[in-house]
Amino acid sequence: MIEIKNLHKKFGKLTVLEELDLTINKGGIFAILGPNGSGKTTLIKCILGMVIPNKGEIVLDGKSILKKWEYRNNLNYLPQIANFPGNLSVIELLKMVKNLRPKESNEKELIELFGLTPFLNKKLGNLSGGTKQKVNLVLTFMFDSELIILDEPTTGLDPIALIHLKELIAKEKEKGKTILITTHIMSLVDEMADEIVFLLDGKIYFKGSVDSLKKQTEQENLEHAIANLIEKQYQTATTK
């Protein structure tokens, strides 16, 4: 579904992505992992068209998407930080987004799922961070799209909302959707991810299943496996 070839991105003198090649097949849950500054957000923003790479190609369903926008109509994105206009109510925001996207929506089911009915007429600026994140999730899942990108989706969620989020993700996977997740919550990755893509210093150092990573690093715990991968790469870099 997604083919990325020889992707390069610099910000000034800082190289953020370097010679990055990645293929993500249609259907399944893919976790894009890496420490802060590894290039995860830049990679996601390149796929979204929010960042234009210096070199390389991104192909979605056989078509190049660089400097195009129509493909975004079949893509849902949950940003890490829910920066909503504080003077709008929840229901006003939902109506505005529905007017902007020419697709059928199922916000009523999601509002009930996340218990947002009492908050519909409240101003977004008066909501807690966790409630804003629930609104963020409704906006993301209310449209039917083939590609779903979730950037730190668990931020601020209580245990019940987290369970509902996992159920939503599993349901979308069953429909054959492709779901990209960036997260620091390794338990979520261990439980749900079909494949891991691990970035470090703008390059891919691992692509495969959770079990494959544990086997490669000889670790039973995913957090320890990731830590082992980082330590080995930094040791290799310092000995060069």
C-alpha positions as CSV (number, residue, x, y, z in Angstrom):
1,M,0.0,0.0,0.0
2,I,2.8,2.4,0.9
3,E,6.2,2.4,-0.8
4,I,8.9,4.8,0.3
5,K,12.1,4.9,-1.8
6,N,15.4,6.7,-0.9
7,L,13.7,9.3,1.2
8,H,15.9,12.2,2.4
9,K,15.0,15.1,4.6
10,K,17.1,17.8,6.0
11,F,16.3,20.8,8.2
12,G,19.2,23.2,7.7
13,K,22.3,21.1,8.3
14,L,20.4,18.5,10.3
15,T,19.7,15.3,8.4
16,V,16.5,13.8,9.8
17,L,15.8,11.1,7.2
18,E,18.5,9.4,5.2
19,E,18.2,6.9,2.3
20,L,15.0,5.5,3.9
21,D,13.3,2.7,2.1
22,L,10.1,1.2,3.5
23,T,7.3,-0.9,2.2
24,I,4.1,-1.2,4.2
25,N,1.6,-3.8,2.8
26,K,-2.1,-3.2,2.9
27,G,-4.0,-4.3,6.0
28,G,-2.6,-4.6,9.5
29,I,-1.2,-2.6,12.4
30,F,2.3,-1.2,12.0
31,A,4.1,0.4,14.9
32,I,6.7,3.1,14.0
33,L,9.1,3.2,16.9
34,G,12.2,5.0,17.9
35,P,13.6,7.4,20.5
36,N,13.0,11.2,20.4
37,G,14.7,12.7,17.4
38,S,14.8,9.5,15.4
39,G,12.7,10.8,12.5
40,K,9.3,9.2,13.3
41,T,7.3,12.4,13.2
42,T,9.1,13.7,10.0
43,L,8.3,10.3,8.3
44,I,4.7,10.6,9.2
45,K,4.5,14.2,8.1
46,C,6.0,13.3,4.8
47,I,3.3,10.6,4.2
48,L,0.7,13.3,5.2
49,G,2.2,15.8,2.8
50,M,2.9,18.2,5.7
51,V,6.7,18.0,5.0
52,I,8.2,17.8,1.6
53,P,11.3,15.6,1.4
54,N,14.5,16.8,-0.3
55,K,14.8,13.6,-2.3
56,G,13.0,10.4,-2.7
57,E,9.5,9.1,-3.6
58,I,6.4,8.1,-1.7
59,V,3.9,5.9,-3.5
60,L,0.4,5.2,-2.1
61,D,-1.7,2.5,-3.9
62,G,0.6,2.7,-6.9
63,K,0.5,6.5,-7.3
64,S,3.1,9.1,-6.2
65,I,1.6,11.4,-3.6
66,L,4.4,14.1,-3.4
67,K,3.0,17.6,-3.8
68,K,-0.6,16.2,-4.2
69,W,-3.5,16.3,-1.8
70,E,-6.5,14.3,-3.2
71,Y,-5.2,11.1,-1.5
72,R,-5.8,12.6,1.9
73,N,-9.5,12.1,1.5
74,N,-8.9,8.4,2.0
75,L,-6.7,8.9,5.1
76,N,-7.5,9.6,8.7
77,Y,-4.9,11.2,11.0
78,L,-4.7,11.6,14.8
79,P,-2.1,14.3,15.8
80,Q,-0.2,13.9,19.0
81,I,-1.5,17.2,20.4
82,A,-5.1,18.1,20.1
83,N,-4.9,21.9,19.3
84,F,-8.5,22.8,19.0
85,P,-10.0,26.3,18.9
86,G,-10.8,27.0,22.5
87,N,-13.9,29.1,21.8
88,L,-15.7,26.3,19.9
89,S,-17.9,23.7,21.6
90,V,-17.4,20.0,20.9
91,I,-20.5,19.8,18.7
92,E,-19.5,22.9,16.8
93,L,-16.1,21.3,16.0
94,L,-17.6,18.1,14.9
95,K,-20.0,19.9,12.6
96,M,-17.2,22.0,11.1
97,V,-15.0,18.9,10.4
98,K,-18.0,17.1,8.8
99,N,-18.6,20.0,6.5
100,L,-14.9,20.0,5.5
101,R,-14.8,16.3,4.5
102,P,-17.1,14.9,1.7
103,K,-17.7,11.6,3.4
104,E,-20.3,9.8,5.6
105,S,-19.5,9.9,9.3
106,N,-20.4,7.8,12.3
107,E,-19.7,10.3,15.1
108,K,-22.8,9.4,17.1
109,E,-21.6,5.9,17.8
110,L,-18.1,7.2,18.8
111,I,-19.5,9.9,21.0
112,E,-21.5,7.3,23.0
113,L,-18.5,4.9,23.1
114,F,-16.2,7.5,24.7
115,G,-18.9,9.0,26.9
116,L,-18.8,12.5,25.4
117,T,-22.5,13.3,25.4
118,P,-22.3,15.5,28.5
119,F,-19.5,17.5,26.9
120,L,-21.0,18.2,23.5
121,N,-22.0,21.8,24.4
122,K,-18.9,22.6,26.4
123,K,-16.2,24.8,25.1
124,L,-13.0,22.9,24.0
125,G,-10.9,25.4,26.0
126,N,-12.5,24.2,29.2
127,L,-12.0,20.5,28.7
128,S,-9.4,18.3,30.4
129,G,-6.6,16.9,28.3
130,G,-8.1,13.4,28.4
131,T,-11.5,14.6,27.2
132,K,-9.8,16.5,24.4
133,Q,-8.0,13.3,23.4
134,K,-11.4,11.5,23.2
135,V,-12.7,14.3,20.9
136,N,-9.5,13.8,18.9
137,L,-10.3,10.1,18.6
138,V,-13.9,10.7,17.5
139,L,-12.6,13.1,14.7
140,T,-10.1,10.4,13.6
141,F,-12.4,7.4,13.5
142,M,-15.7,9.1,12.4
143,F,-14.8,8.7,8.7
144,D,-14.3,5.5,6.8
145,S,-10.7,5.6,5.3
146,E,-8.3,2.9,4.2
147,L,-5.2,4.4,5.9
148,I,-5.3,5.5,9.6
149,I,-2.3,7.2,11.2
150,L,-2.3,7.5,14.9
151,D,0.5,9.6,16.6
152,E,0.7,8.8,20.3
153,P,-3.1,7.9,20.5
154,T,-3.1,6.8,24.2
155,T,-2.1,10.3,25.5
156,G,-4.2,11.2,28.5
157,L,-6.7,8.3,28.2
158,D,-8.1,6.6,31.2
159,P,-8.2,2.8,31.4
160,I,-11.7,2.4,30.0
161,A,-11.1,4.8,27.1
162,L,-7.9,2.9,26.4
163,I,-9.8,-0.4,26.2
164,H,-12.3,1.3,23.7
165,L,-9.4,2.6,21.6
166,K,-7.9,-0.9,21.4
167,E,-11.3,-2.3,20.4
168,L,-11.6,0.4,17.7
169,I,-8.2,-0.3,16.3
170,A,-8.9,-4.1,16.2
171,K,-12.2,-3.5,14.5
172,E,-10.6,-1.3,11.8
173,K,-7.9,-4.0,11.2
174,E,-10.7,-6.6,10.7
175,K,-12.1,-4.4,7.9
176,G,-8.7,-4.6,6.2
177,K,-7.5,-1.1,7.1
178,T,-3.9,-0.2,7.3
179,I,-3.1,1.4,10.6
180,L,0.2,3.2,11.4
181,I,0.9,3.9,15.1
182,T,3.7,5.9,16.8
183,T,3.8,5.3,20.5
184,H,6.1,5.0,23.5
185,I,3.7,2.5,25.2
186,M,5.4,-0.8,24.5
187,S,2.5,-2.8,26.0
188,L,0.2,-1.5,23.2
189,V,2.8,-2.5,20.6
190,D,3.3,-5.9,22.1
191,E,-0.4,-6.6,22.2
192,M,-1.5,-5.2,18.9
193,A,1.2,-4.6,16.3
194,D,1.6,-7.0,13.4
195,E,4.9,-5.4,12.5
196,I,7.4,-3.0,13.9
197,V,9.5,-0.4,12.0
198,F,12.3,0.9,14.3
199,L,14.0,4.2,13.3
200,L,17.2,5.6,14.7
201,D,18.9,8.7,13.4
202,G,16.7,8.8,10.3
203,K,17.4,5.2,9.2
204,I,15.5,1.9,9.6
205,Y,17.4,-0.6,11.9
206,F,14.6,-3.2,12.2
207,K,11.5,-4.2,10.4
208,G,9.5,-7.3,11.4
209,S,7.3,-8.8,14.0
210,V,7.5,-8.3,17.8
211,D,8.6,-11.9,18.2
212,S,11.3,-11.5,15.6
213,L,12.8,-8.5,17.5
214,K,12.7,-10.4,20.8
215,K,14.4,-13.3,19.2
216,Q,17.0,-11.2,17.5
217,T,17.9,-9.3,20.7
218,E,17.5,-12.4,22.9
219,Q,15.0,-10.5,25.1
220,E,11.6,-11.7,26.4
221,N,10.4,-8.2,27.1
222,L,9.7,-5.7,24.3
223,E,11.0,-2.7,26.2
224,H,14.2,-4.5,26.9
225,A,14.4,-5.6,23.2
226,I,14.1,-2.0,22.0
227,A,16.6,-0.8,24.6
228,N,19.0,-3.6,23.4
229,L,18.6,-2.5,19.8
230,I,19.4,1.1,20.6
231,E,22.4,0.3,22.7
232,K,23.9,-1.9,20.0
233,Q,23.5,0.7,17.4
234,Y,25.1,3.4,19.5
235,Q,27.9,1.0,20.4
236,T,28.5,0.4,16.7
237,A,28.5,4.1,16.0
238,T,31.0,4.9,18.7
239,T,33.5,2.3,17.5
240,K,33.6,3.5,13.9
